[in-house]
Amino acid sequence: MEVLGDPTAECDGEVIVMALEFLESLGITDVRIDLGNVSYMHALFGSLGLRDEELALVNRAR
């Protein structure tokens, strides 16, 4: 999926969420997404408002 004309990481995050919601609507719940650019990951995690301790846990799980 791609949104033309919007180069922001926030838009990329919205597209990822839509894709996950679509897969979930089909009954597919065991999904793994690998992002090819670390800036997407930083934007997604940054929008979650995680505390430093929580972010450290997420980073260790990767």
C-alpha positions as CSV (number, residue, x, y, z in Angstrom):
1,M,0.0,0.0,0.0
2,E,1.1,3.5,-0.6
3,V,-0.4,7.0,-0.2
4,L,0.7,9.2,-3.0
5,G,1.8,12.7,-2.2
6,D,2.4,12.3,1.5
7,P,6.0,11.5,2.4
8,T,5.6,11.6,6.2
9,A,6.3,8.8,8.5
10,E,3.0,9.4,10.2
11,C,1.2,8.6,6.9
12,D,3.4,5.4,6.6
13,G,2.3,4.4,10.0
14,E,-1.4,4.9,9.1
15,V,-0.9,2.7,6.0
16,I,0.7,0.0,8.2
17,V,-2.2,0.1,10.7
18,M,-4.8,-0.1,7.8
19,A,-2.9,-3.1,6.4
20,L,-3.0,-4.8,9.9
21,E,-6.7,-4.1,10.3
22,F,-7.4,-5.5,6.9
23,L,-5.5,-8.7,7.7
24,E,-7.3,-9.0,11.0
25,S,-10.7,-8.6,9.3
26,L,-9.7,-11.7,7.3
27,G,-8.9,-13.6,10.5
28,I,-5.1,-13.3,10.0
29,T,-3.8,-12.3,13.4
30,D,-0.3,-13.8,13.5
31,V,1.5,-11.1,11.6
32,R,5.0,-9.8,11.6
33,I,6.0,-6.6,9.8
34,D,9.6,-5.9,9.0
35,L,10.3,-2.3,8.1
36,G,13.1,-1.5,5.7
37,N,13.9,1.9,7.2
38,V,14.6,2.6,10.8
39,S,13.1,6.1,10.6
40,Y,9.6,4.4,10.3
41,M,10.2,2.5,13.4
42,H,11.3,5.6,15.3
43,A,8.2,7.5,14.1
44,L,5.9,4.7,15.1
45,F,7.4,4.2,18.5
46,G,7.7,7.9,19.1
47,S,3.9,8.4,18.4
48,L,3.1,5.8,21.2
49,G,4.5,8.1,23.9
50,L,6.4,5.3,25.6
51,R,8.5,5.9,28.7
52,D,12.2,5.2,28.4
53,E,11.8,1.9,30.3
54,E,9.1,0.8,28.0
55,L,11.0,1.7,24.9
56,A,14.1,-0.2,26.2
57,L,11.9,-3.3,26.6
58,V,10.6,-2.9,23.0
59,N,14.2,-2.5,21.7
60,R,15.3,-5.6,23.5
61,A,12.5,-7.7,22.0
62,R,13.5,-6.9,18.5
